[in-house]
Amino acid sequence: MELQINGKAMTAEADPNMPLLWVLRDVLNMTGTKFGCGVAACGACTVRVDGQAVRSCVTPVSTVVGKRIQTIEALGAPGKPHPLQAAWIAEQVPQCGYCQSGMLMAAAALLEKKPKPTDADIAEAMTNICRCGTYQRVKLAIKRAAGAKA
């Protein structure tokens, strides 16, 4: 199967029904996307597909062939973090860090759609679960990144 991941064509030998998460992690060895619940509830596995936040644990890989897939590995670059990554650090968002790649990908999809999100926009878009409870810091970081992008 030919996939477009982080701007590169990649070939994955996988069952078409295999969840995208496992293709990324186990077949392509891209471990930045995390497994959390396996039922699309927590959002740890969030990636972007054609700019939209998608829960990769329940997305059959066959449904994303021909689409642009972005994982956390391509959100920023060493020495040049994405504004969200810089804001995450400035607001001290991560605690355990497990949910953060999914949170960042969901936030990136939000800012692409709504560059100046309101609190309601953030609450609607950020349905990811953080066991550490950093939701207020996530909101502050998204607002900081939105200001940096302006």
Protein Blocks (a to p, Z undefined) as FASTA:
>chain_A
ZZdeehiacdddddfklcfklmmmmmnopakbccfklnomnommpcceehiacdfklgcf
klmgoiacddfklmpcehiacfklmmmmmnomalnlmmmmmmmmmmmmmmmmmmbacfkl
mmmmmmcccfkopmmmmmmmmmmmmmmmZZ
